[in-house]
Amino acid sequence: MTNRVKIPIGINIGRQTKKIVWQNITLAFVVKGIVLILGAGRLATIWEAVFADVGAALLAILNAVRIQRMRFES
């Protein structure tokens, strides 16, 4: 495979990775916002906040693993 073929594939991988990173950031902020609001209203305990944080991190990791299954060809 020549360099002329690798460059577009690298750009495509970068774009897909950026898309997944923004999905993960959005997910984390949404989960933390919901737990913050529930906590302020005394509807969520510290343990629920911890589980929500760990769950959001786990979902972000699983979402990021998707990039390994994608096929990038020119």
PyMOL Python script that loads the backbone (N, CA, C, O; Angstrom):
from pymol import cmd

cmd.read_pdbstr("""\
ATOM      1  N   MET A   1       0.856  -1.165   0.000  1.00  0.00           N
ATOM      2  CA  MET A   1       0.000   0.000   0.000  1.00  0.00           C
ATOM      3  C   MET A   1       0.909   1.237   0.000  1.00  0.00           C
ATOM      4  O   MET A   1       1.821   1.345   0.820  1.00  0.00           O
ATOM      5  N   THR A   2       0.661   2.127  -0.888  1.00  0.00           N
ATOM      6  CA  THR A   2       1.492   3.323  -0.997  1.00  0.00           C
ATOM      7  C   THR A   2       1.021   4.407  -0.035  1.00  0.00           C
ATOM      8  O   THR A   2      -0.055   4.316   0.555  1.00  0.00           O
ATOM      9  N   ASN A   3       1.853   5.432   0.107  1.00  0.00           N
ATOM     10  CA  ASN A   3       1.496   6.543   0.996  1.00  0.00           C
ATOM     11  C   ASN A   3       0.284   7.301   0.491  1.00  0.00           C
ATOM     12  O   ASN A   3      -0.464   7.867   1.288  1.00  0.00           O
ATOM     13  N   ARG A   4       0.074   7.321  -0.821  1.00  0.00           N
ATOM     14  CA  ARG A   4      -1.086   8.024  -1.372  1.00  0.00           C
ATOM     15  C   ARG A   4      -2.394   7.368  -0.957  1.00  0.00           C
ATOM     16  O   ARG A   4      -3.434   8.024  -0.898  1.00  0.00           O
ATOM     17  N   VAL A   5      -2.342   6.096  -0.677  1.00  0.00           N
ATOM     18  CA  VAL A   5      -3.541   5.382  -0.237  1.00  0.00           C
ATOM     19  C   VAL A   5      -3.704   5.515   1.277  1.00  0.00           C
ATOM     20  O   VAL A   5      -4.831   5.566   1.770  1.00  0.00           O
ATOM     21  N   LYS A   6      -2.606   5.573   2.016  1.00  0.00           N
ATOM     22  CA  LYS A   6      -2.661   5.614   3.476  1.00  0.00           C
ATOM     23  C   LYS A   6      -3.168   6.947   4.016  1.00  0.00           C
ATOM     24  O   LYS A   6      -3.828   6.977   5.055  1.00  0.00           O
ATOM     25  N   ILE A   7      -2.876   8.033   3.340  1.00  0.00           N
ATOM     26  CA  ILE A   7      -3.272   9.349   3.840  1.00  0.00           C
ATOM     27  C   ILE A   7      -4.790   9.506   3.920  1.00  0.00           C
ATOM     28  O   ILE A   7      -5.286   9.925   4.966  1.00  0.00           O
ATOM     29  N   PRO A   8      -5.553   9.192   2.871  1.00  0.00           N
ATOM     30  CA  PRO A   8      -7.019   9.301   3.003  1.00  0.00           C
ATOM     31  C   PRO A   8      -7.602   8.357   4.062  1.00  0.00           C
ATOM     32  O   PRO A   8      -8.572   8.701   4.737  1.00  0.00           O
ATOM     33  N   ILE A   9      -7.013   7.182   4.202  1.00  0.00           N
ATOM     34  CA  ILE A   9      -7.485   6.248   5.230  1.00  0.00           C
ATOM     35  C   ILE A   9      -7.222   6.829   6.612  1.00  0.00           C
ATOM     36  O   ILE A   9      -8.076   6.735   7.495  1.00  0.00           O
ATOM     37  N   GLY A  10      -6.050   7.428   6.811  1.00  0.00           N
ATOM     38  CA  GLY A  10      -5.726   8.058   8.095  1.00  0.00           C
ATOM     39  C   GLY A  10      -6.658   9.209   8.422  1.00  0.00           C
ATOM     40  O   GLY A  10      -7.067   9.377   9.571  1.00  0.00           O
ATOM     41  N   ILE A  11      -6.998  10.006   7.409  1.00  0.00           N
ATOM     42  CA  ILE A  11      -7.934  11.116   7.614  1.00  0.00           C
ATOM     43  C   ILE A  11      -9.306  10.583   7.997  1.00  0.00           C
ATOM     44  O   ILE A  11      -9.965  11.145   8.872  1.00  0.00           O
ATOM     45  N   ASN A  12      -9.740   9.520   7.360  1.00  0.00           N
ATOM     46  CA  ASN A  12     -11.038   8.913   7.669  1.00  0.00           C
ATOM     47  C   ASN A  12     -11.060   8.357   9.091  1.00  0.00           C
ATOM     48  O   ASN A  12     -12.046   8.528   9.809  1.00  0.00           O
ATOM     49  N   ILE A  13      -9.985   7.697   9.499  1.00  0.00           N
ATOM     50  CA  ILE A  13      -9.896   7.173  10.864  1.00  0.00           C
ATOM     51  C   ILE A  13      -9.960   8.324  11.863  1.00  0.00           C
ATOM     52  O   ILE A  13     -10.640   8.226  12.884  1.00  0.00           O
ATOM     53  N   GLY A  14      -9.254   9.412  11.571  1.00  0.00           N
ATOM     54  CA  GLY A  14      -9.271  10.572  12.459  1.00  0.00           C
ATOM     55  C   GLY A  14     -10.653  11.174  12.600  1.00  0.00           C
ATOM     56  O   GLY A  14     -11.063  11.542  13.701  1.00  0.00           O
ATOM     57  N   ARG A  15     -11.371  11.278  11.502  1.00  0.00           N
ATOM     58  CA  ARG A  15     -12.730  11.838  11.550  1.00  0.00           C
ATOM     59  C   ARG A  15     -13.669  10.968  12.364  1.00  0.00           C
ATOM     60  O   ARG A  15     -14.452  11.476  13.167  1.00  0.00           O
ATOM     61  N   GLN A  16     -13.594   9.658  12.162  1.00  0.00           N
ATOM     62  CA  GLN A  16     -14.452   8.745  12.917  1.00  0.00           C
ATOM     63  C   GLN A  16     -14.106   8.777  14.405  1.00  0.00           C
ATOM     64  O   GLN A  16     -14.994   8.737  15.256  1.00  0.00           O
ATOM     65  N   THR A  17     -12.813   8.850  14.709  1.00  0.00           N
ATOM     66  CA  THR A  17     -12.380   8.908  16.100  1.00  0.00           C
ATOM     67  C   THR A  17     -12.879  10.188  16.769  1.00  0.00           C
ATOM     68  O   THR A  17     -13.348  10.154  17.907  1.00  0.00           O
ATOM     69  N   LYS A  18     -12.782  11.303  16.071  1.00  0.00           N
ATOM     70  CA  LYS A  18     -13.263  12.589  16.610  1.00  0.00           C
ATOM     71  C   LYS A  18     -14.760  12.529  16.892  1.00  0.00           C
ATOM     72  O   LYS A  18     -15.229  13.058  17.900  1.00  0.00           O
ATOM     73  N   LYS A  19     -15.503  11.887  16.002  1.00  0.00           N
ATOM     74  CA  LYS A  19     -16.949  11.743  16.169  1.00  0.00           C
ATOM     75  C   LYS A  19     -17.271  10.943  17.439  1.00  0.00           C
ATOM     76  O   LYS A  19     -18.160  11.319  18.202  1.00  0.00           O
ATOM     77  N   ILE A  20     -16.554   9.854  17.659  1.00  0.00           N
ATOM     78  CA  ILE A  20     -16.779   9.012  18.831  1.00  0.00           C
ATOM     79  C   ILE A  20     -16.357   9.739  20.107  1.00  0.00           C
ATOM     80  O   ILE A  20     -17.022   9.614  21.136  1.00  0.00           O
ATOM     81  N   VAL A  21     -15.267  10.493  20.051  1.00  0.00           N
ATOM     82  CA  VAL A  21     -14.827  11.257  21.225  1.00  0.00           C
ATOM     83  C   VAL A  21     -15.901  12.254  21.642  1.00  0.00           C
ATOM     84  O   VAL A  21     -16.192  12.379  22.832  1.00  0.00           O
ATOM     85  N   TRP A  22     -16.496  12.966  20.686  1.00  0.00           N
ATOM     86  CA  TRP A  22     -17.546  13.931  21.021  1.00  0.00           C
ATOM     87  C   TRP A  22     -18.792  13.237  21.564  1.00  0.00           C
ATOM     88  O   TRP A  22     -19.472  13.780  22.434  1.00  0.00           O
ATOM     89  N   GLN A  23     -19.096  12.045  21.060  1.00  0.00           N
ATOM     90  CA  GLN A  23     -20.217  11.283  21.607  1.00  0.00           C
ATOM     91  C   GLN A  23     -19.959  10.952  23.078  1.00  0.00           C
ATOM     92  O   GLN A  23     -20.850  11.073  23.918  1.00  0.00           O
ATOM     93  N   ASN A  24     -18.731  10.535  23.375  1.00  0.00           N
ATOM     94  CA  ASN A  24     -18.383  10.173  24.747  1.00  0.00           C
ATOM     95  C   ASN A  24     -18.416  11.386  25.682  1.00  0.00           C
ATOM     96  O   ASN A  24     -18.885  11.283  26.816  1.00  0.00           O
ATOM     97  N   ILE A  25     -17.922  12.525  25.212  1.00  0.00           N
ATOM     98  CA  ILE A  25     -17.945  13.738  26.028  1.00  0.00           C
ATOM     99  C   ILE A  25     -19.385  14.148  26.316  1.00  0.00           C
ATOM    100  O   ILE A  25     -19.720  14.496  27.449  1.00  0.00           O
ATOM    101  N   THR A  26     -20.234  14.108  25.295  1.00  0.00           N
ATOM    102  CA  THR A  26     -21.637  14.476  25.464  1.00  0.00           C
ATOM    103  C   THR A  26     -22.330  13.536  26.446  1.00  0.00           C
ATOM    104  O   THR A  26     -23.062  13.987  27.326  1.00  0.00           O
ATOM    105  N   LEU A  27     -22.103  12.245  26.299  1.00  0.00           N
ATOM    106  CA  LEU A  27     -22.694  11.262  27.206  1.00  0.00           C
ATOM    107  C   LEU A  27     -22.274  11.532  28.646  1.00  0.00           C
ATOM    108  O   LEU A  27     -23.111  11.512  29.549  1.00  0.00           O
ATOM    109  N   ALA A  28     -20.999  11.783  28.868  1.00  0.00           N
ATOM    110  CA  ALA A  28     -20.508  12.014  30.225  1.00  0.00           C
ATOM    111  C   ALA A  28     -21.154  13.260  30.832  1.00  0.00           C
ATOM    112  O   ALA A  28     -21.577  13.237  31.987  1.00  0.00           O
ATOM    113  N   PHE A  29     -21.231  14.344  30.062  1.00  0.00           N
ATOM    114  CA  PHE A  29     -21.834  15.573  30.588  1.00  0.00           C
ATOM    115  C   PHE A  29     -23.319  15.398  30.875  1.00  0.00           C
ATOM    116  O   PHE A  29     -23.821  15.921  31.870  1.00  0.00           O
ATOM    117  N   VAL A  30     -24.017  14.680  30.031  1.00  0.00           N
ATOM    118  CA  VAL A  30     -25.454  14.466  30.250  1.00  0.00           C
ATOM    119  C   VAL A  30     -25.686  13.650  31.521  1.00  0.00           C
ATOM    120  O   VAL A  30     -26.528  14.005  32.347  1.00  0.00           O
ATOM    121  N   VAL A  31     -24.942  12.560  31.676  1.00  0.00           N
ATOM    122  CA  VAL A  31     -25.111  11.715  32.865  1.00  0.00           C
ATOM    123  C   VAL A  31     -24.759  12.502  34.120  1.00  0.00           C
ATOM    124  O   VAL A  31     -25.496  12.456  35.104  1.00  0.00           O
ATOM    125  N   LYS A  32     -23.643  13.223  34.098  1.00  0.00           N
ATOM    126  CA  LYS A  32     -23.241  13.992  35.273  1.00  0.00           C
ATOM    127  C   LYS A  32     -24.239  15.113  35.577  1.00  0.00           C
ATOM    128  O   LYS A  32     -24.497  15.407  36.744  1.00  0.00           O
ATOM    129  N   GLY A  33     -24.797  15.734  34.550  1.00  0.00           N
ATOM    130  CA  GLY A  33     -25.792  16.778  34.749  1.00  0.00           C
ATOM    131  C   GLY A  33     -27.054  16.240  35.397  1.00  0.00           C
ATOM    132  O   GLY A  33     -27.608  16.853  36.309  1.00  0.00           O
ATOM    133  N   ILE A  34     -27.504  15.088  34.917  1.00  0.00           N
ATOM    134  CA  ILE A  34     -28.709  14.478  35.490  1.00  0.00           C
ATOM    135  C   ILE A  34     -28.492  14.124  36.955  1.00  0.00           C
ATOM    136  O   ILE A  34     -29.345  14.396  37.799  1.00  0.00           O
ATOM    137  N   VAL A  35     -27.340  13.513  37.255  1.00  0.00           N
ATOM    138  CA  VAL A  35     -27.057  13.129  38.644  1.00  0.00           C
ATOM    139  C   VAL A  35     -26.882  14.369  39.519  1.00  0.00           C
ATOM    140  O   VAL A  35     -27.290  14.366  40.681  1.00  0.00           O
ATOM    141  N   LEU A  36     -26.289  15.413  38.983  1.00  0.00           N
ATOM    142  CA  LEU A  36     -26.131  16.656  39.744  1.00  0.00           C
ATOM    143  C   LEU A  36     -27.487  17.249  40.106  1.00  0.00           C
ATOM    144  O   LEU A  36     -27.703  17.674  41.241  1.00  0.00           O
ATOM    145  N   ILE A  37     -28.389  17.275  39.147  1.00  0.00           N
ATOM    146  CA  ILE A  37     -29.736  17.800  39.404  1.00  0.00           C
ATOM    147  C   ILE A  37     -30.475  16.929  40.414  1.00  0.00           C
ATOM    148  O   ILE A  37     -31.121  17.442  41.328  1.00  0.00           O
ATOM    149  N   LEU A  38     -30.379  15.623  40.248  1.00  0.00           N
ATOM    150  CA  LEU A  38     -31.032  14.724  41.208  1.00  0.00           C
ATOM    151  C   LEU A  38     -30.415  14.859  42.598  1.00  0.00           C
ATOM    152  O   LEU A  38     -31.127  14.814  43.601  1.00  0.00           O
ATOM    153  N   GLY A  39     -29.103  15.021  42.659  1.00  0.00           N
ATOM    154  CA  GLY A  39     -28.436  15.189  43.944  1.00  0.00           C
ATOM    155  C   GLY A  39     -28.824  16.487  44.626  1.00  0.00           C
ATOM    156  O   GLY A  39     -29.001  16.529  45.844  1.00  0.00           O
ATOM    157  N   ALA A  40     -28.956  17.551  43.835  1.00  0.00           N
ATOM    158  CA  ALA A  40     -29.357  18.840  44.402  1.00  0.00           C
ATOM    159  C   ALA A  40     -30.769  18.769  44.979  1.00  0.00           C
ATOM    160  O   ALA A  40     -31.089  19.457  45.948  1.00  0.00           O
ATOM    161  N   GLY A  41     -31.607  17.933  44.375  1.00  0.00           N
ATOM    162  CA  GLY A  41     -32.964  17.746  44.886  1.00  0.00           C
ATOM    163  C   GLY A  41     -33.063  16.642  45.912  1.00  0.00           C
ATOM    164  O   GLY A  41     -34.162  16.238  46.291  1.00  0.00           O
ATOM    165  N   ARG A  42     -31.919  16.149  46.367  1.00  0.00           N
ATOM    166  CA  ARG A  42     -31.839  15.065  47.346  1.00  0.00           C
ATOM    167  C   ARG A  42     -32.544  13.794  46.882  1.00  0.00           C
ATOM    168  O   ARG A  42     -33.081  13.037  47.691  1.00  0.00           O
ATOM    169  N   LEU A  43     -32.534  13.572  45.568  1.00  0.00           N
ATOM    170  CA  LEU A  43     -33.131  12.354  45.022  1.00  0.00           C
ATOM    171  C   LEU A  43     -32.079  11.314  44.655  1.00  0.00           C
ATOM    172  O   LEU A  43     -32.413  10.174  44.334  1.00  0.00           O
ATOM    173  N   ALA A  44     -30.807  11.709  44.704  1.00  0.00           N
ATOM    174  CA  ALA A  44     -29.722  10.775  44.391  1.00  0.00           C
ATOM    175  C   ALA A  44     -28.707  10.815  45.528  1.00  0.00           C
ATOM    176  O   ALA A  44     -28.357  11.882  46.033  1.00  0.00           O
ATOM    177  N   THR A  45     -28.248   9.643  45.917  1.00  0.00           N
ATOM    178  CA  THR A  45     -27.236   9.546  46.965  1.00  0.00           C
ATOM    179  C   THR A  45     -25.850   9.571  46.323  1.00  0.00           C
ATOM    180  O   THR A  45     -25.709   9.551  45.100  1.00  0.00           O
ATOM    181  N   ILE A  46     -24.838   9.615  47.178  1.00  0.00           N
ATOM    182  CA  ILE A  46     -23.461   9.618  46.684  1.00  0.00           C
ATOM    183  C   ILE A  46     -23.150   8.303  45.963  1.00  0.00           C
ATOM    184  O   ILE A  46     -22.399   8.291  44.987  1.00  0.00           O
ATOM    185  N   TRP A  47     -23.719   7.215  46.437  1.00  0.00           N
ATOM    186  CA  TRP A  47     -23.460   5.927  45.793  1.00  0.00           C
ATOM    187  C   TRP A  47     -24.097   5.860  44.404  1.00  0.00           C
ATOM    188  O   TRP A  47     -23.515   5.287  43.483  1.00  0.00           O
ATOM    189  N   GLU A  48     -25.252   6.426  44.255  1.00  0.00           N
ATOM    190  CA  GLU A  48     -25.871   6.484  42.930  1.00  0.00           C
ATOM    191  C   GLU A  48     -25.047   7.339  41.985  1.00  0.00           C
ATOM    192  O   GLU A  48     -24.940   7.028  40.798  1.00  0.00           O
ATOM    193  N   ALA A  49     -24.460   8.420  42.504  1.00  0.00           N
ATOM    194  CA  ALA A  49     -23.587   9.257  41.687  1.00  0.00           C
ATOM    195  C   ALA A  49     -22.330   8.503  41.272  1.00  0.00           C
ATOM    196  O   ALA A  49     -21.875   8.626  40.135  1.00  0.00           O
ATOM    197  N   VAL A  50     -21.773   7.724  42.192  1.00  0.00           N
ATOM    198  CA  VAL A  50     -20.581   6.928  41.874  1.00  0.00           C
ATOM    199  C   VAL A  50     -20.912   5.893  40.809  1.00  0.00           C
ATOM    200  O   VAL A  50     -20.168   5.736  39.841  1.00  0.00           O
ATOM    201  N   PHE A  51     -22.019   5.188  40.983  1.00  0.00           N
ATOM    202  CA  PHE A  51     -22.403   4.178  39.987  1.00  0.00           C
ATOM    203  C   PHE A  51     -22.703   4.813  38.633  1.00  0.00           C
ATOM    204  O   PHE A  51     -22.379   4.236  37.595  1.00  0.00           O
ATOM    205  N   ALA A  52     -23.315   5.986  38.632  1.00  0.00           N
ATOM    206  CA  ALA A  52     -23.589   6.676  37.371  1.00  0.00           C
ATOM    207  C   ALA A  52     -22.283   7.076  36.684  1.00  0.00           C
ATOM    208  O   ALA A  52     -22.161   6.969  35.464  1.00  0.00           O
ATOM    209  N   ASP A  53     -21.315   7.535  37.467  1.00  0.00           N
ATOM    210  CA  ASP A  53     -20.028   7.940  36.902  1.00  0.00           C
ATOM    211  C   ASP A  53     -19.288   6.740  36.322  1.00  0.00           C
ATOM    212  O   ASP A  53     -18.757   6.813  35.214  1.00  0.00           O
ATOM    213  N   VAL A  54     -19.254   5.650  37.057  1.00  0.00           N
ATOM    214  CA  VAL A  54     -18.588   4.440  36.569  1.00  0.00           C
ATOM    215  C   VAL A  54     -19.320   3.882  35.354  1.00  0.00           C
ATOM    216  O   VAL A  54     -18.693   3.422  34.400  1.00  0.00           O
ATOM    217  N   GLY A  55     -20.642   3.926  35.393  1.00  0.00           N
ATOM    218  CA  GLY A  55     -21.423   3.447  34.246  1.00  0.00           C
ATOM    219  C   GLY A  55     -21.177   4.286  33.005  1.00  0.00           C
ATOM    220  O   GLY A  55     -21.067   3.746  31.904  1.00  0.00           O
ATOM    221  N   ALA A  56     -21.090   5.603  33.170  1.00  0.00           N
ATOM    222  CA  ALA A  56     -20.811   6.474  32.025  1.00  0.00           C
ATOM    223  C   ALA A  56     -19.420   6.203  31.469  1.00  0.00           C
ATOM    224  O   ALA A  56     -19.223   6.202  30.254  1.00  0.00           O
ATOM    225  N   ALA A  57     -18.454   5.972  32.358  1.00  0.00           N
ATOM    226  CA  ALA A  57     -17.096   5.661  31.905  1.00  0.00           C
ATOM    227  C   ALA A  57     -17.073   4.335  31.146  1.00  0.00           C
ATOM    228  O   ALA A  57     -16.406   4.220  30.118  1.00  0.00           O
ATOM    229  N   LEU A  58     -17.789   3.349  31.641  1.00  0.00           N
ATOM    230  CA  LEU A  58     -17.844   2.050  30.971  1.00  0.00           C
ATOM    231  C   LEU A  58     -18.504   2.164  29.596  1.00  0.00           C
ATOM    232  O   LEU A  58     -18.034   1.568  28.627  1.00  0.00           O
ATOM    233  N   LEU A  59     -19.584   2.924  29.515  1.00  0.00           N
ATOM    234  CA  LEU A  59     -20.240   3.138  28.219  1.00  0.00           C
ATOM    235  C   LEU A  59     -19.326   3.872  27.241  1.00  0.00           C
ATOM    236  O   LEU A  59     -19.322   3.568  26.048  1.00  0.00           O
ATOM    237  N   ALA A  60     -18.563   4.822  27.735  1.00  0.00           N
ATOM    238  CA  ALA A  60     -17.625   5.546  26.879  1.00  0.00           C
ATOM    239  C   ALA A  60     -16.540   4.614  26.344  1.00  0.00           C
ATOM    240  O   ALA A  60     -16.158   4.707  25.177  1.00  0.00           O
ATOM    241  N   ILE A  61     -16.051   3.728  27.188  1.00  0.00           N
ATOM    242  CA  ILE A  61     -15.038   2.767  26.755  1.00  0.00           C
ATOM    243  C   ILE A  61     -15.607   1.826  25.702  1.00  0.00           C
ATOM    244  O   ILE A  61     -14.973   1.582  24.675  1.00  0.00           O
ATOM    245  N   LEU A  62     -16.792   1.303  25.951  1.00  0.00           N
ATOM    246  CA  LEU A  62     -17.410   0.396  24.980  1.00  0.00           C
ATOM    247  C   LEU A  62     -17.703   1.106  23.662  1.00  0.00           C
ATOM    248  O   LEU A  62     -17.575   0.511  22.592  1.00  0.00           O
ATOM    249  N   ASN A  63     -18.093   2.368  23.738  1.00  0.00           N
ATOM    250  CA  ASN A  63     -18.338   3.144  22.530  1.00  0.00           C
ATOM    251  C   ASN A  63     -17.031   3.351  21.757  1.00  0.00           C
ATOM    252  O   ASN A  63     -17.017   3.287  20.528  1.00  0.00           O
ATOM    253  N   ALA A  64     -15.946   3.597  22.474  1.00  0.00           N
ATOM    254  CA  ALA A  64     -14.661   3.824  21.817  1.00  0.00           C
ATOM    255  C   ALA A  64     -14.112   2.552  21.167  1.00  0.00           C
ATOM    256  O   ALA A  64     -13.379   2.626  20.180  1.00  0.00           O
ATOM    257  N   VAL A  65     -14.457   1.407  21.707  1.00  0.00           N
ATOM    258  CA  VAL A  65     -13.971   0.138  21.156  1.00  0.00           C
ATOM    259  C   VAL A  65     -14.548  -0.103  19.755  1.00  0.00           C
ATOM    260  O   VAL A  65     -13.996  -0.876  18.972  1.00  0.00           O
ATOM    261  N   ARG A  66     -15.660   0.565  19.454  1.00  0.00           N
ATOM    262  CA  ARG A  66     -16.270   0.403  18.126  1.00  0.00           C
ATOM    263  C   ARG A  66     -15.311   0.745  16.996  1.00  0.00           C
ATOM    264  O   ARG A  66     -15.410   0.175  15.910  1.00  0.00           O
ATOM    265  N   ILE A  67     -14.387   1.664  17.234  1.00  0.00           N
ATOM    266  CA  ILE A  67     -13.472   2.095  16.186  1.00  0.00           C
ATOM    267  C   ILE A  67     -12.610   0.929  15.706  1.00  0.00           C
ATOM    268  O   ILE A  67     -12.186   0.904  14.551  1.00  0.00           O
ATOM    269  N   GLN A  68     -12.351  -0.037  16.589  1.00  0.00           N
ATOM    270  CA  GLN A  68     -11.539  -1.189  16.201  1.00  0.00           C
ATOM    271  C   GLN A  68     -12.269  -2.109  15.230  1.00  0.00           C
ATOM    272  O   GLN A  68     -11.630  -2.819  14.453  1.00  0.00           O
ATOM    273  N   ARG A  69     -13.575  -2.105  15.263  1.00  0.00           N
ATOM    274  CA  ARG A  69     -14.358  -2.993  14.389  1.00  0.00           C
ATOM    275  C   ARG A  69     -14.664  -2.374  13.034  1.00  0.00           C
ATOM    276  O   ARG A  69     -15.126  -3.062  12.124  1.00  0.00           O
ATOM    277  N   MET A  70     -14.407  -1.081  12.899  1.00  0.00           N
ATOM    278  CA  MET A  70     -14.694  -0.401  11.635  1.00  0.00           C
ATOM    279  C   MET A  70     -13.650  -0.777  10.591  1.00  0.00           C
ATOM    280  O   MET A  70     -12.480  -1.003  10.900  1.00  0.00           O
ATOM    281  N   ARG A  71     -14.108  -0.835   9.359  1.00  0.00           N
ATOM    282  CA  ARG A  71     -13.233  -1.123   8.222  1.00  0.00           C
ATOM    283  C   ARG A  71     -12.955   0.181   7.489  1.00  0.00           C
ATOM    284  O   ARG A  71     -13.880   0.890   7.092  1.00  0.00           O
ATOM    285  N   PHE A  72     -11.687   0.490   7.313  1.00  0.00           N
ATOM    286  CA  PHE A  72     -11.289   1.705   6.628  1.00  0.00           C
ATOM    287  C   PHE A  72     -10.530   1.324   5.363  1.00  0.00           C
ATOM    288  O   PHE A  72      -9.428   0.779   5.420  1.00  0.00           O
ATOM    289  N   GLU A  73     -11.131   1.616   4.244  1.00  0.00           N
ATOM    290  CA  GLU A  73     -10.502   1.350   2.959  1.00  0.00           C
ATOM    291  C   GLU A  73     -10.721   2.536   2.056  1.00  0.00           C
ATOM    292  O   GLU A  73     -11.696   3.274   2.198  1.00  0.00           O
ATOM    293  N   SER A  74      -9.813   2.711   1.132  1.00  0.00           N
ATOM    294  CA  SER A  74      -9.976   3.835   0.195  1.00  0.00           C
ATOM    295  C   SER A  74     -10.737   3.409  -1.035  1.00  0.00           C
ATOM    296  O   SER A  74     -10.968   4.221  -1.930  1.00  0.00           O
TER     297      SER A  74
END
""", "prot")
cmd.dss("prot")
cmd.show_as("cartoon", "prot")
cmd.util.cbc("prot")
cmd.orient("prot")
